[in-house]
Amino acid sequence: MFGKFALSLGLTVTAAAVLGGLCGSVASAAPAPHAGQPAVFNRTSAAEAPQLGAAVNDVMLDKAGPRYVQTLLAHYRSITPEWEMEMSQLEPSRGHFTFARADQIVAFANRHHMPVRGHTLVWDEMVPSWVLHGSWTRAQLESMLHTYITTVVSHYRGKVEEWDVVNEPLTTDGHMRQSIWERVIGPDYVSLAFRWAHEADPHARLFLNEYGAEWNDPKEHALYQLVSGLKAAGIPIGGVGFQAHLLLDAHPPQAELTGVLRQFAALGLRLEITELDVRAGGSAPLARRMAEEASIYRTVAASCAAVRACARVTTWGITDAATWIGTSNRPLPFDTHYRAKPAWYALRAGLTPRG
Ligand code: XIL
């Protein structure tokens, strides 16, 4: 997967330089709770701002140069490995677990006392081909998934604060997505996955993560049904993640998003915005697009800040130089030269309650 991003930076520094000296000096400014322990963050009052997190990947940590790590450590407080914990990465062939790349990010985060969101245990995508093209009975696939979840969650016990246990289980019209898990195991795969993850690490906070559920519409209603059903059945779900991959012309008004968050908060769950970015390509003048993007960032951040259960906003990357939807969409808070964009200031302002 190297080469996945076309890095727009010419700088190359060694991993040791990035992860060693440089980070040490920048990180010393950040509050360090207990050596070696990630800082667990909960908002204790509505006046406390949600925490800011970023999706980070090992290619950028290794190759992007010091500004990447500086920006990360100066401005963000938690980390989601962008792809290193996908099933196709962690168990590329049966029984052969490859943790090295994910371990590198987790060690970096732990060293800097940044909590880690594990992403993601069960998803319809990034399923290795030995699983996707295998022939499975229900019992066999259940056993495979049980072993997978137990192995991965145990490996990171005490090092990964929370997991996206199930990612994107619903379709746009609010039905269960016909993933291999749903087809072979049945809709029960969701509760089983939460149970198995909880058994492997009873202290980890377990999330269901979904996209396109930021509006009061059929998908959001289906998500509410699913999550409230899990809660009612005593399934150990601790949170709901709203991905928030938004577009200039497709984003929820603040009242609507706040209303959605409040509805889930009433179930006693922690909420997070887990993958925020704004697709801002197009032919309109750049300054206008960046201003609109900023306004969307502010809306999302302020919606989270308005609901105490909403504890964290994670942006899906840091810089427009490295984003899954392409640099020309300029979706992130920092530009390709790591200069703060209007989106960054809006994000900060929105996160400050009543700010
Ligand atoms: C994107 C990532 O940025 C890629 O690197 C990854 O391999 C797949 O796609 N919803 C998710 C993320 O939950 O994992 C996706 O990430 C974006 C959509």
Residues whose N, C-alpha, C, O or C-beta is under 5 A from the ligand:
A	BS01	XIL	E82 W83 W324
